[in-house]
């Protein structure tokens, strides 16, 4: 099958590209490399370095004629989103519209969209089910939710199948610890550099952390799923931020004392995604042990640091 992956040089996207190629798909990547890394891209994939809003993506569709599109490219920095909401609109909303128009014009059969738990806002209950009210509290959340509606309307008007995947907190190899990097990669970076991590607020806030390979497997499961649908992709479990740091410290064999700073405005106290719908309908469930996944991720960053010396 011919597959197009937007954001295929990024953290989740590049791991997905590897998996798609390993099972025999022909993969094209669109990535402007603003946050992605060219070194992440599988040598068997074909890279087009461009923005989603570029007129040239029509040429990519014309040349490659993909059967399915995995849309992962996005502006994900919440802080940057607050500073410049127009940037989110340009990349996450308008970029998706440009992509959808190409899907329509070049006969794409299905789009798999990477959405986020941010679309729910402050949870009214945990674990959060897919029918929870969507009331984002950040511009980023708004810019991830809006494309979901466009995708559904395009599907209705032009018969493009879709699967929407709402991720919890994804971690694993290739995640960037800078900017709005995930807390796992940020903590690991601090540990291997013998720096004190910063925790905002009490550290008792809880999150649902899911390994990137499980997220990749959810995307692969979406290929065969025949219905248009939306799924939470999480573990149905959560751990506190201080608990996460303690676990990482034990794995690394280093006793570390965090620095505590004032909590950030708008921070959600508890968030956990219910994954029962994905288990029953998508035939997917997370299969990677959390502690072992942390060990694998830590080992990746240690090896990466040794290679850079």
ZIVENTA-V839805 format. One record per helix or strand of 3 or more residues. SS is the DSSP state (h for helix, s for strand). FROM is the first residue (numbers start at 1). TO is the last residue. If there is no record, write none. Layout:
BEGIN
{{SS	FROM	TO} {SS	FROM	TO}}
END
This chain:
BEGIN
{{s	2	6} {h	11	22} {s	26	30} {h	38	40} {s	46	48} {h	57	64} {s	68	71} {h	78	83} {h	85	105} {s	110	116} {h	117	120} {h	139	158} {s	161	167} {s	169	171} {h	183	192} {s	198	200} {s	209	211} {h	212	224} {s	229	233} {h	241	252} {s	259	261} {h	276	282} {h	290	308}}
END
